[in-house]
Amino acid sequence: MKLTFNKGILVKILLDIRVFDRESLNIDNKKIRSRKLLTFAFPIIFLIIIASSIPNLKTESRNICYDSYITERGVHDSDIKRELINILSNSDLASNLIDTVYTDKDCWLELRIDRQMLYQHWRNGQTEKYPVSSGNKYLDKGVESRPGLFAIFFKEAHHQSTQFNNADMYHFMPFNQGIGFHSLDGNGYYGTLGVAPSSHGCIRMRRNDAEKLFKDCPLGTLVLAHRGSTLRTVGFAPDGYKNPEEYTKDNYKLMLSKNLYNILKGNYYLNERYFFVVDPNAIPKTGVYIAYDGKLPEHQKMPLNSFKIYYYADRLRPEMILPVMDAFPDSNFVSEIFSDLIDDDNSASDQNDGNITDKELIKEYFNNPIGILPYYGPDK
């Protein structure tokens, strides 16, 4: 067999081998230099570790101040080094909060006086609406329909008015003293339903609508009446929910007052909130205040909690580490650390929170300021 060689290919192979050897030599030189550098640096690193591990008998204490979303870290017993980690700010918290009163019924009623419309809210999320006509204060013996949280306290399929010449009122359900839902004889009044107030005080409805409502709504059904401005609403408690304990009427009054008070004062996230199903019997016939003339604060105040963590900075004696964390409501400490985060208005309201009595709370945040409706006797 005769072997033939291409001179060009042979030269290229020899050149590739030469280049490969040169690159290998460069790699070996780099490895040698790296090893020399590590050999030189290792003693220095070892000395640094030894020096940092010398036992330190001085106890180091560090303060970490938390509120729900803000962390402040610093060195205790020395100048505090500010390192603010803003995970969630005031603007991230819900600001337009309103108070929710819970019912265990399957529906509740929302009377929009400004729209002349009644909404029936169901537990399954469905809402039905009915055109109505409310009270007109400009009529003779007329009483304007008023805002508040009420409850249906009486039901009568056929009621005769003692005030207006024994007028027949069908499927009558009063909720605010003598004011209630009902229909009348004939249909001449239908033209004002959903349009304008035209009754002497009661809420007029079509006969079919009043009859349906009468069947749907048991005694104790909540009625929220307003003109588009309310800081209270009604929600459904979980099906089958029972209050954790028995409450008196005074308990309900105080809990409802505190829940609304905390929202209006910006203390929703700070103070305890009461979750309960309201007893309709605790709602007076004059109604409960819904803060229709109230104003929400710009934001709800954020909770501020303080924690102290103590430990020994001794790496050679790990058994001396004390994993102790104490929580303490130190208002002075919190005020000092977060002085730039707490505005003067909030601080002032905090100082006054403890000065209001339960009686004053109920008077201002439970009792409906509208009070008792005027009564006009029957014509002689």
ABEGO torsion letter per residue (X at the ends): XBBBBBAAAAAAAAAAAAAAAAAAAAAAAAAAAAAAAAAAAAAAAAAAAAAAABBBABBBBBBBBBBAABBBBBBBGBBBBBBBBBABBAAABBABBBBBBBBABABBBBBBAAAGBBBBBBAAGBBBBBBBBBBBAABBGBBBBBBEBBBBABBBABBBBAABGGBBBBGBBBABEABBBBBBBEAAAAAABGABBABAGBBBBBAAAAAAAAAABBBGBBBBBBAGBBABBBBBBBBGBBBABBBBAAAAAAAAAAAAAAAAAGAAAABBBBBBBBBAAABBAAEBBAGAABBBBABBBBBBBBBBBBBBBBAABAAABBBBBBBBBBAAAAAAAAAAABBAAAAAAAAAAAABBAAAAAAAAABBAAEBBBBBBBBX
